[in-house]
Amino acid sequence: MSVKRFLQGLIVTVALCLIATVGKAQTSLVFVTGGGNSLKDARSFEEAFIPYNTSFANGGGGNVGLELPIKRSTIFGVEFSYGLSQNNLELTNENTNPETTTSYGLRDSRFSGDIVLHSPSTFRNIRPYFVAGAEYDLFSPTSAATALANKVGFAYAPVAKLSSQGGAGVNVGGGLDYQLGEKWGVRIDVRYHITSSPTLGLPYGITPSSNAYFPISGDANSLQYSIGIVYHFGWGRSAPTSSSRQTPTAKEKSSKQKPSDSQKSSPTSVFN
């Protein structure tokens, strides 16, 4: 946890410094992406001498974000985004034969602030980028999961009251932007997230208000991969592509080829 907290503090500090210098540079942009999400946080515990283990199912999700360019820079930006994904918690009772698994729907609402580093040039209209930043994740059980826990409980407890749980995290990643035109593009994005382990709002141990508990703590890791569209707008201009050239217009060519009247030399008189 100490490494994660150090990275959080470092990233937030740098981001705040960069936000203070937001200004004209390359274009601002918005993006919308969707894809898959893999959450890894396998746990084992015992309750009433019965062994249980938990894992998370692969799921899908989407993201929407805004990037603002850094003043006098054609490669740095500050990105703010919101993401929503679902990875159901699967609780397995290892004391039954065969083992029984109960699935509780779990959604992650993610609010992120990232520093973005774009490649200074493009190749065939493709421009890579790298991101790193801090985030806040709010894990919430679905209405179906809440109803299920009230009916069958959680692990050994016959009744469980699930609730939302939030925590800070960090993320790193990158991707490719393919420029379709002056304003529109396609983005492929991959990001790795480190967050606190989801516990469905259950306490670590039995409390006066809850017989259901989830005795785990630590970090969870997720890998998100998505594809979507990008729209450039506003400040500055987008970085030039490798194939762009300063081609003179027909009018410029004509002005270069035809000297003006002031540049023409007077003809020599045939009379002396």
Stockholm file with secondary structure:
# STOCKHOLM 1.0

chainA/1-272         MSVKRFLQGLIVTVALCLIATVGKAQTSLVFVTGGGNSLKDARSFEEAFIPYNTSFANGGGGNVGLELPIKRSTIFGVEFSYGLSQNNLELTNENTNPETTTSYGLRDSRFSGDIVLHSPSTFRNIRPYFVAGAEYDLFSPTSAATALANKVGFAYAPVAKLSSQGGAGVNVGGGLDYQLGEKWGVRIDVRYHITSSPTLGLPYGITPSSNAYFPISGDANSLQYSIGIVYHFGWGRSAPTSSSRQTPTAKEKSSKQKPSDSQKSSPTSVFN
#=GR chainA/1-272 SS CHHHHHHHHHHHHHHHHHHTTBCSSSCEEEEEEEEEEEEECCEEEEETTEEEEEEECCEEEEEEEEEEEBTTCSSEEEEEEEEEEECCEEEEETTSSSCEEEEECEEEEEEEEEEEEECSSCBTTEEEEEEEEEEEEEEEECHHHHHHHHHHCBTTBSCCCCCCEEEEEEEEEEEEEEECSSSEEEEEEEEEEEEECCCTTCCSSCBTTBSCCCCCCSEEEEEEEEEEEEEEESSSCCCCCTTCCCCCCHHHHHHHHSCCTTTSCCCCCSCC
#=GC SS_cons         CHHHHHHHHHHHHHHHHHHTTBCSSSCEEEEEEEEEEEEECCEEEEETTEEEEEEECCEEEEEEEEEEEBTTCSSEEEEEEEEEEECCEEEEETTSSSCEEEEECEEEEEEEEEEEEECSSCBTTEEEEEEEEEEEEEEEECHHHHHHHHHHCBTTBSCCCCCCEEEEEEEEEEEEEEECSSSEEEEEEEEEEEEECCCTTCCSSCBTTBSCCCCCCSEEEEEEEEEEEEEEESSSCCCCCTTCCCCCCHHHHHHHHSCCTTTSCCCCCSCC
//
